[in-house]
Amino acid sequence: MKRQSYYKNKGSVLVICMWALVTLSILGMSLSSVVFQEIKFARVYKRLVISMPAVRSAVRAVFDVRKNDPTPLYDTLGELSREERLDLCPVVFCRYYFLDKITPAKVVDESALINLNTASVDVLKRLPGINDDLAKGIVYSGLRPFSSANEVLLVEGASKEAFLLFKDLVTVYGTGKVNINTAEKKVLLALGLDEELAEIIIRFRSENKIEPPEEAFFLEPEYGIASLDTLLDDLRGFASLSLRQEQDLLSLLTTFDVRSEYLRFNVVTHFGEEKGSHYSIVIHPATKKVISWREE
Protein backbone atom coordinates (compact mmCIF):
# COMPACT_ATOMS: atom_id res chain seq x y z
CA MET A 1 0.00 0.00 0.00
CA LYS A 2 2.77 2.37 0.92
CA ARG A 3 4.61 1.42 -2.33
CA GLN A 4 1.50 2.35 -4.38
CA SER A 5 1.19 5.67 -2.53
CA TYR A 6 4.87 6.37 -3.21
CA TYR A 7 4.57 5.80 -6.95
CA LYS A 8 1.35 7.81 -7.05
CA ASN A 9 3.02 10.81 -5.34
CA LYS A 10 6.03 10.48 -7.62
CA GLY A 11 3.74 10.51 -10.66
CA SER A 12 1.95 13.61 -9.39
CA VAL A 13 5.24 15.43 -8.93
CA LEU A 14 6.25 14.49 -12.48
CA VAL A 15 2.99 15.84 -13.90
CA ILE A 16 3.39 19.08 -11.93
CA CYS A 17 6.95 19.47 -13.21
CA MET A 18 5.81 18.90 -16.79
CA TRP A 19 3.06 21.51 -16.43
CA ALA A 20 5.57 23.92 -14.92
CA LEU A 21 7.94 23.39 -17.86
CA VAL A 22 5.11 23.92 -20.36
CA THR A 23 4.01 27.08 -18.56
CA LEU A 24 7.56 28.45 -18.42
CA SER A 25 8.07 27.63 -22.11
CA ILE A 26 4.90 29.50 -23.04
CA LEU A 27 5.94 32.46 -20.90
CA GLY A 28 9.42 32.36 -22.42
CA MET A 29 8.01 32.35 -25.94
CA SER A 30 5.68 35.19 -25.08
CA LEU A 31 8.51 37.19 -23.54
CA SER A 32 10.72 36.54 -26.59
CA SER A 33 7.90 37.67 -28.85
CA VAL A 34 7.46 40.86 -26.83
CA VAL A 35 11.19 41.60 -26.90
CA PHE A 36 11.33 40.91 -30.65
CA GLN A 37 8.37 43.22 -31.27
CA GLU A 38 10.01 45.94 -29.16
CA ILE A 39 13.25 45.63 -31.14
CA LYS A 40 11.30 45.71 -34.39
CA PHE A 41 9.32 48.72 -33.21
CA ALA A 42 12.54 50.50 -32.19
CA ARG A 43 13.99 49.95 -35.67
CA VAL A 44 10.83 51.16 -37.39
CA TYR A 45 10.67 54.14 -35.03
CA LYS A 46 14.28 55.11 -35.82
CA ARG A 47 13.63 54.71 -39.53
CA LEU A 48 10.40 56.75 -39.63
CA VAL A 49 11.04 59.33 -36.92
CA ILE A 50 14.80 59.86 -37.23
CA SER A 51 16.29 58.35 -40.41
CA MET A 52 13.71 59.55 -42.92
CA PRO A 53 13.71 63.21 -41.76
CA ALA A 54 17.51 63.13 -41.71
CA VAL A 55 17.64 61.85 -45.29
CA ARG A 56 15.09 64.43 -46.46
CA SER A 57 17.24 67.13 -44.88
CA ALA A 58 20.27 65.75 -46.71
CA VAL A 59 18.36 65.84 -50.02
CA ARG A 60 17.43 69.50 -49.46
CA ALA A 61 21.04 70.26 -48.54
CA VAL A 62 22.31 68.62 -51.74
CA PHE A 63 19.86 70.58 -53.87
CA ASP A 64 21.08 73.79 -52.24
CA VAL A 65 24.72 72.79 -52.78
CA ARG A 66 24.09 72.09 -56.46
CA LYS A 67 22.09 75.32 -56.90
CA ASN A 68 24.89 77.39 -55.37
CA ASP A 69 27.72 75.47 -57.01
CA PRO A 70 30.55 78.02 -57.47
CA THR A 71 31.82 76.07 -60.49
CA PRO A 72 28.61 75.27 -62.41
CA LEU A 73 30.37 74.77 -65.75
CA TYR A 74 32.05 71.54 -64.68
CA ASP A 75 31.81 68.71 -62.15
CA THR A 76 35.04 66.99 -61.21
CA LEU A 77 35.68 63.65 -59.54
CA GLY A 78 37.07 65.38 -56.46
CA GLU A 79 34.03 67.64 -56.18
CA LEU A 80 31.53 64.79 -56.39
CA SER A 81 33.41 62.42 -54.09
CA ARG A 82 33.83 64.89 -51.26
CA GLU A 83 32.06 63.72 -48.12
CA GLU A 84 29.72 66.11 -46.32
CA ARG A 85 28.12 65.96 -42.88
CA LEU A 86 24.77 67.33 -41.79
CA ASP A 87 24.16 67.69 -38.03
CA LEU A 88 20.49 67.62 -37.06
CA CYS A 89 21.02 67.67 -33.29
CA PRO A 90 23.87 66.80 -30.90
CA VAL A 91 23.37 63.03 -31.30
CA VAL A 92 21.80 62.67 -34.74
CA PHE A 93 23.65 63.41 -37.96
CA CYS A 94 24.10 62.00 -41.43
CA ARG A 95 26.97 61.69 -43.88
CA TYR A 96 26.33 62.10 -47.58
CA TYR A 97 28.49 61.87 -50.67
CA PHE A 98 28.24 60.96 -54.35
CA LEU A 99 31.06 58.43 -54.50
CA ASP A 100 29.68 55.11 -53.27
CA LYS A 101 31.98 54.11 -50.40
CA ILE A 102 29.64 51.42 -49.06
CA THR A 103 29.28 49.01 -51.97
CA PRO A 104 32.06 47.72 -54.23
CA ALA A 105 30.68 49.70 -57.18
CA LYS A 106 32.48 53.02 -57.71
CA VAL A 107 29.41 54.86 -58.94
CA VAL A 108 29.94 58.60 -58.70
CA ASP A 109 27.02 59.87 -60.74
CA GLU A 110 24.62 58.65 -63.39
CA SER A 111 26.41 60.75 -66.01
CA ALA A 112 29.50 58.60 -65.54
CA LEU A 113 27.67 55.58 -66.98
CA ILE A 114 26.51 54.16 -70.32
CA ASN A 115 22.86 54.96 -70.98
CA LEU A 116 20.92 51.80 -71.90
CA ASN A 117 18.28 53.87 -73.66
CA THR A 118 20.59 55.72 -76.04
CA ALA A 119 23.70 53.54 -76.47
CA SER A 120 24.36 51.85 -79.81
CA VAL A 121 24.90 48.13 -80.38
CA ASP A 122 28.64 48.74 -80.83
CA VAL A 123 28.91 50.51 -77.47
CA LEU A 124 26.84 47.98 -75.53
CA LYS A 125 28.69 44.93 -76.84
CA ARG A 126 31.96 46.36 -75.52
CA LEU A 127 30.59 46.13 -71.99
CA PRO A 128 31.52 43.01 -69.97
CA GLY A 129 28.81 40.35 -70.14
CA ILE A 130 27.16 41.68 -73.31
CA ASN A 131 27.70 39.92 -76.62
CA ASP A 132 26.48 41.00 -80.06
CA ASP A 133 23.12 39.20 -79.76
CA LEU A 134 22.32 40.64 -76.33
CA ALA A 135 23.39 44.13 -77.43
CA LYS A 136 20.97 43.92 -80.38
CA GLY A 137 18.28 42.50 -78.10
CA ILE A 138 18.63 45.50 -75.77
CA VAL A 139 18.69 48.12 -78.54
CA TYR A 140 15.70 46.68 -80.40
CA SER A 141 13.72 45.61 -77.34
CA GLY A 142 10.10 46.71 -77.08
CA LEU A 143 10.86 47.59 -73.44
CA ARG A 144 13.20 50.38 -74.52
CA PRO A 145 13.28 53.05 -73.15
CA PHE A 146 13.84 51.19 -69.90
CA SER A 147 12.68 52.79 -66.66
CA SER A 148 15.13 50.71 -64.62
CA ALA A 149 18.38 48.96 -65.46
CA ASN A 150 16.93 45.77 -63.96
CA GLU A 151 14.43 45.59 -66.83
CA VAL A 152 17.27 44.38 -69.05
CA LEU A 153 16.81 41.01 -67.36
CA LEU A 154 13.52 40.73 -69.26
CA VAL A 155 15.32 40.93 -72.60
CA GLU A 156 15.71 37.58 -74.34
CA GLY A 157 19.18 36.18 -73.81
CA ALA A 158 19.93 38.26 -70.71
CA SER A 159 21.04 36.23 -67.70
CA LYS A 160 21.56 37.27 -64.12
CA GLU A 161 25.22 36.29 -64.34
CA ALA A 162 25.78 38.55 -67.36
CA PHE A 163 23.78 41.39 -65.81
CA LEU A 164 25.96 41.38 -62.70
CA LEU A 165 29.01 42.01 -64.92
CA PHE A 166 27.70 45.28 -66.40
CA LYS A 167 24.99 46.56 -64.05
CA ASP A 168 27.35 49.02 -62.32
CA LEU A 169 28.36 50.53 -65.66
CA VAL A 170 24.91 51.43 -67.01
CA THR A 171 22.08 53.84 -66.29
CA VAL A 172 18.65 54.72 -67.66
CA TYR A 173 18.75 58.40 -66.71
CA GLY A 174 19.82 61.35 -68.81
CA THR A 175 20.39 62.04 -72.49
CA GLY A 176 23.38 59.75 -72.97
CA LYS A 177 26.06 62.37 -72.33
CA VAL A 178 28.99 60.98 -70.33
CA ASN A 179 30.93 63.15 -67.89
CA ILE A 180 34.56 62.67 -68.92
CA ASN A 181 35.63 63.78 -65.43
CA THR A 182 33.91 60.92 -63.62
CA ALA A 183 33.64 58.04 -66.13
CA GLU A 184 35.76 55.05 -65.18
CA LYS A 185 38.06 53.20 -67.55
CA LYS A 186 35.55 50.48 -68.49
CA VAL A 187 33.06 53.13 -69.61
CA LEU A 188 35.67 54.94 -71.70
CA LEU A 189 36.63 51.64 -73.35
CA ALA A 190 32.99 50.83 -74.08
CA LEU A 191 32.61 54.18 -75.82
CA GLY A 192 35.36 53.17 -78.25
CA LEU A 193 38.61 54.57 -76.86
CA ASP A 194 41.60 52.26 -76.74
CA GLU A 195 43.16 51.33 -73.42
CA GLU A 196 46.13 53.67 -73.76
CA LEU A 197 43.98 56.73 -74.52
CA ALA A 198 41.56 55.89 -71.70
CA GLU A 199 44.49 55.76 -69.25
CA ILE A 200 45.88 59.05 -70.62
CA ILE A 201 42.53 60.79 -70.03
CA ILE A 202 42.23 59.42 -66.49
CA ARG A 203 45.79 60.46 -65.67
CA PHE A 204 45.34 63.88 -67.25
CA ARG A 205 42.17 64.70 -65.33
CA SER A 206 43.85 63.71 -62.06
CA GLU A 207 46.84 66.01 -62.70
CA ASN A 208 45.31 68.94 -64.59
CA LYS A 209 44.75 71.79 -62.14
CA ILE A 210 41.67 73.94 -62.76
CA GLU A 211 41.95 77.39 -61.29
CA PRO A 212 38.62 78.52 -59.76
CA PRO A 213 36.75 81.43 -61.36
CA GLU A 214 37.39 84.93 -59.99
CA GLU A 215 34.12 85.00 -58.08
CA ALA A 216 35.17 81.78 -56.31
CA PHE A 217 38.76 82.79 -55.53
CA PHE A 218 38.42 81.36 -52.03
CA LEU A 219 38.15 77.78 -53.35
CA GLU A 220 41.01 75.34 -53.59
CA PRO A 221 41.81 74.42 -57.23
CA GLU A 222 40.08 71.30 -58.55
CA TYR A 223 41.70 68.68 -60.76
CA GLY A 224 39.91 67.64 -63.91
CA ILE A 225 38.71 68.84 -67.30
CA ALA A 226 36.91 72.18 -67.35
CA SER A 227 36.17 72.35 -71.09
CA LEU A 228 36.05 70.03 -74.08
CA ASP A 229 36.96 72.84 -76.49
CA THR A 230 40.67 72.60 -75.77
CA LEU A 231 40.82 68.96 -74.68
CA LEU A 232 42.60 67.61 -77.76
CA ASP A 233 45.28 70.31 -77.63
CA ASP A 234 45.65 69.80 -73.88
CA LEU A 235 46.13 66.06 -74.32
CA ARG A 236 48.63 66.61 -77.13
CA GLY A 237 50.72 68.66 -74.70
CA PHE A 238 50.31 66.03 -72.00
CA ALA A 239 51.09 62.82 -73.89
CA SER A 240 51.91 61.51 -77.35
CA LEU A 241 48.74 60.60 -79.27
CA SER A 242 48.46 58.61 -82.47
CA LEU A 243 46.36 59.86 -85.38
CA ARG A 244 43.82 57.11 -84.69
CA GLN A 245 43.53 58.13 -81.03
CA GLU A 246 42.97 61.76 -82.00
CA GLN A 247 40.27 60.75 -84.48
CA ASP A 248 38.56 58.53 -81.91
CA LEU A 249 38.56 61.35 -79.37
CA LEU A 250 37.20 63.88 -81.86
CA SER A 251 34.38 61.53 -82.84
CA LEU A 252 33.31 61.22 -79.21
CA LEU A 253 33.41 64.88 -78.19
CA THR A 254 29.67 65.18 -78.85
CA THR A 255 29.10 62.24 -76.47
CA PHE A 256 31.22 63.67 -73.67
CA ASP A 257 30.39 66.43 -71.24
CA VAL A 258 32.21 67.96 -68.26
CA ARG A 259 29.07 68.28 -66.14
CA SER A 260 26.73 65.74 -64.57
CA GLU A 261 23.05 66.06 -65.31
CA TYR A 262 21.77 63.29 -63.04
CA LEU A 263 23.49 62.48 -59.76
CA ARG A 264 23.34 59.47 -57.47
CA PHE A 265 24.33 60.29 -53.92
CA ASN A 266 24.48 58.21 -50.78
CA VAL A 267 23.30 59.04 -47.27
CA VAL A 268 24.22 57.18 -44.08
CA THR A 269 22.37 58.16 -40.91
CA HIS A 270 23.97 58.04 -37.46
CA PHE A 271 22.52 58.02 -33.94
CA GLY A 272 25.49 58.87 -31.79
CA GLU A 273 27.96 56.01 -32.26
CA GLU A 274 25.35 53.78 -33.89
CA LYS A 275 25.21 53.68 -37.69
CA GLY A 276 21.72 53.73 -39.17
CA SER A 277 20.34 53.04 -42.63
CA HIS A 278 22.10 53.66 -45.94
CA TYR A 279 20.10 55.27 -48.75
CA SER A 280 21.00 55.58 -52.43
CA ILE A 281 19.19 58.44 -54.15
CA VAL A 282 19.14 59.65 -57.77
CA ILE A 283 18.34 63.34 -58.26
CA HIS A 284 17.97 65.79 -61.13
CA PRO A 285 19.35 69.04 -59.66
CA ALA A 286 18.13 71.24 -62.53
CA THR A 287 14.49 70.48 -61.68
CA LYS A 288 15.05 69.62 -57.99
CA LYS A 289 13.43 66.24 -58.53
CA VAL A 290 14.15 62.98 -56.72
CA ILE A 291 14.15 60.34 -59.46
CA SER A 292 14.94 57.22 -57.45
CA TRP A 293 15.09 56.43 -53.73
CA ARG A 294 16.39 53.10 -52.43
CA GLU A 295 17.23 51.90 -48.95
CA GLU A 296 20.26 49.59 -49.06
C-alpha positions in Angstrom: 0.0 0.0 0.0 2.8 2.4 0.9 4.6 1.4 -2.3 1.5 2.4 -4.4 1.2 5.7 -2.5 4.9 6.4 -3.2 4.6 5.8 -6.9 1.4 7.8 -7.0 3.0 10.8 -5.3 6.0 10.5 -7.6 3.7 10.5 -10.7 2.0 13.6 -9.4 5.2 15.4 -8.9 6.2 14.5 -12.5 3.0 15.8 -13.9 3.4 19.1 -11.9 7.0 19.5 -13.2 5.8 18.9 -16.8 3.1 21.5 -16.4 5.6 23.9 -14.9 7.9 23.4 -17.9 5.1 23.9 -20.4 4.0 27.1 -18.6 7.6 28.5 -18.4 8.1 27.6 -22.1 4.9 29.5 -23.0 5.9 32.5 -20.9 9.4 32.4 -22.4 8.0 32.4 -25.9 5.7 35.2 -25.1 8.5 37.2 -23.5 10.7 36.5 -26.6 7.9 37.7 -28.8 7.5 40.9 -26.8 11.2 41.6 -26.9 11.3 40.9 -30.6 8.4 43.2 -31.3 10.0 45.9 -29.2 13.2 45.6 -31.1 11.3 45.7 -34.4 9.3 48.7 -33.2 12.5 50.5 -32.2 14.0 49.9 -35.7 10.8 51.2 -37.4 10.7 54.1 -35.0 14.3 55.1 -35.8 13.6 54.7 -39.5 10.4 56.7 -39.6 11.0 59.3 -36.9 14.8 59.9 -37.2 16.3 58.4 -40.4 13.7 59.6 -42.9 13.7 63.2 -41.8 17.5 63.1 -41.7 17.6 61.9 -45.3 15.1 64.4 -46.5 17.2 67.1 -44.9 20.3 65.8 -46.7 18.4 65.8 -50.0 17.4 69.5 -49.5 21.0 70.3 -48.5 22.3 68.6 -51.7 19.9 70.6 -53.9 21.1 73.8 -52.2 24.7 72.8 -52.8 24.1 72.1 -56.5 22.1 75.3 -56.9 24.9 77.4 -55.4 27.7 75.5 -57.0 30.5 78.0 -57.5 31.8 76.1 -60.5 28.6 75.3 -62.4 30.4 74.8 -65.7 32.1 71.5 -64.7 31.8 68.7 -62.1 35.0 67.0 -61.2 35.7 63.7 -59.5 37.1 65.4 -56.5 34.0 67.6 -56.2 31.5 64.8 -56.4 33.4 62.4 -54.1 33.8 64.9 -51.3 32.1 63.7 -48.1 29.7 66.1 -46.3 28.1 66.0 -42.9 24.8 67.3 -41.8 24.2 67.7 -38.0 20.5 67.6 -37.1 21.0 67.7 -33.3 23.9 66.8 -30.9 23.4 63.0 -31.3 21.8 62.7 -34.7 23.7 63.4 -38.0 24.1 62.0 -41.4 27.0 61.7 -43.9 26.3 62.1 -47.6 28.5 61.9 -50.7 28.2 61.0 -54.4 31.1 58.4 -54.5 29.7 55.1 -53.3 32.0 54.1 -50.4 29.6 51.4 -49.1 29.3 49.0 -52.0 32.1 47.7 -54.2 30.7 49.7 -57.2 32.5 53.0 -57.7 29.4 54.9 -58.9 29.9 58.6 -58.7 27.0 59.9 -60.7 24.6 58.6 -63.4 26.4 60.7 -66.0 29.5 58.6 -65.5 27.7 55.6 -67.0 26.5 54.2 -70.3 22.9 55.0 -71.0 20.9 51.8 -71.9 18.3 53.9 -73.7 20.6 55.7 -76.0 23.7 53.5 -76.5 24.4 51.8 -79.8 24.9 48.1 -80.4 28.6 48.7 -80.8 28.9 50.5 -77.5 26.8 48.0 -75.5 28.7 44.9 -76.8 32.0 46.4 -75.5 30.6 46.1 -72.0 31.5 43.0 -70.0 28.8 40.3 -70.1 27.2 41.7 -73.3 27.7 39.9 -76.6 26.5 41.0 -80.1 23.1 39.2 -79.8 22.3 40.6 -76.3 23.4 44.1 -77.4 21.0 43.9 -80.4 18.3 42.5 -78.1 18.6 45.5 -75.8 18.7 48.1 -78.5 15.7 46.7 -80.4 13.7 45.6 -77.3 10.1 46.7 -77.1 10.9 47.6 -73.4 13.2 50.4 -74.5 13.3 53.0 -73.1 13.8 51.2 -69.9 12.7 52.8 -66.7 15.1 50.7 -64.6 18.4 49.0 -65.5 16.9 45.8 -64.0 14.4 45.6 -66.8 17.3 44.4 -69.1 16.8 41.0 -67.4 13.5 40.7 -69.3 15.3 40.9 -72.6 15.7 37.6 -74.3 19.2 36.2 -73.8 19.9 38.3 -70.7 21.0 36.2 -67.7 21.6 37.3 -64.1 25.2 36.3 -64.3 25.8 38.5 -67.4 23.8 41.4 -65.8 26.0 41.4 -62.7 29.0 42.0 -64.9 27.7 45.3 -66.4 25.0 46.6 -64.0 27.3 49.0 -62.3 28.4 50.5 -65.7 24.9 51.4 -67.0 22.1 53.8 -66.3 18.6 54.7 -67.7 18.8 58.4 -66.7 19.8 61.3 -68.8 20.4 62.0 -72.5 23.4 59.8 -73.0 26.1 62.4 -72.3 29.0 61.0 -70.3 30.9 63.2 -67.9 34.6 62.7 -68.9 35.6 63.8 -65.4 33.9 60.9 -63.6 33.6 58.0 -66.1 35.8 55.1 -65.2 38.1 53.2 -67.6 35.5 50.5 -68.5 33.1 53.1 -69.6 35.7 54.9 -71.7 36.6 51.6 -73.4 33.0 50.8 -74.1 32.6 54.2 -75.8 35.4 53.2 -78.2 38.6 54.6 -76.9 41.6 52.3 -76.7 43.2 51.3 -73.4 46.1 53.7 -73.8 44.0 56.7 -74.5 41.6 55.9 -71.7 44.5 55.8 -69.3 45.9 59.0 -70.6 42.5 60.8 -70.0 42.2 59.4 -66.5 45.8 60.5 -65.7 45.3 63.9 -67.2 42.2 64.7 -65.3 43.8 63.7 -62.1 46.8 66.0 -62.7 45.3 68.9 -64.6 44.8 71.8 -62.1 41.7 73.9 -62.8 41.9 77.4 -61.3 38.6 78.5 -59.8 36.8 81.4 -61.4 37.4 84.9 -60.0 34.1 85.0 -58.1 35.2 81.8 -56.3 38.8 82.8 -55.5 38.4 81.4 -52.0 38.2 77.8 -53.3 41.0 75.3 -53.6 41.8 74.4 -57.2 40.1 71.3 -58.6 41.7 68.7 -60.8 39.9 67.6 -63.9 38.7 68.8 -67.3 36.9 72.2 -67.4 36.2 72.3 -71.1 36.1 70.0 -74.1 37.0 72.8 -76.5 40.7 72.6 -75.8 40.8 69.0 -74.7 42.6 67.6 -77.8 45.3 70.3 -77.6 45.7 69.8 -73.9 46.1 66.1 -74.3 48.6 66.6 -77.1 50.7 68.7 -74.7 50.3 66.0 -72.0 51.1 62.8 -73.9 51.9 61.5 -77.4 48.7 60.6 -79.3 48.5 58.6 -82.5 46.4 59.9 -85.4 43.8 57.1 -84.7 43.5 58.1 -81.0 43.0 61.8 -82.0 40.3 60.8 -84.5 38.6 58.5 -81.9 38.6 61.3 -79.4 37.2 63.9 -81.9 34.4 61.5 -82.8 33.3 61.2 -79.2 33.4 64.9 -78.2 29.7 65.2 -78.9 29.1 62.2 -76.5 31.2 63.7 -73.7 30.4 66.4 -71.2 32.2 68.0 -68.3 29.1 68.3 -66.1 26.7 65.7 -64.6 23.0 66.1 -65.3 21.8 63.3 -63.0 23.5 62.5 -59.8 23.3 59.5 -57.5 24.3 60.3 -53.9 24.5 58.2 -50.8 23.3 59.0 -47.3 24.2 57.2 -44.1 22.4 58.2 -40.9 24.0 58.0 -37.5 22.5 58.0 -33.9 25.5 58.9 -31.8 28.0 56.0 -32.3 25.4 53.8 -33.9 25.2 53.7 -37.7 21.7 53.7 -39.2 20.3 53.0 -42.6 22.1 53.7 -45.9 20.1 55.3 -48.8 21.0 55.6 -52.4 19.2 58.4 -54.1 19.1 59.7 -57.8 18.3 63.3 -58.3 18.0 65.8 -61.1 19.3 69.0 -59.7 18.1 71.2 -62.5 14.5 70.5 -61.7 15.0 69.6 -58.0 13.4 66.2 -58.5 14.1 63.0 -56.7 14.1 60.3 -59.5 14.9 57.2 -57.5 15.1 56.4 -53.7 16.4 53.1 -52.4 17.2 51.9 -48.9 20.3 49.6 -49.1 
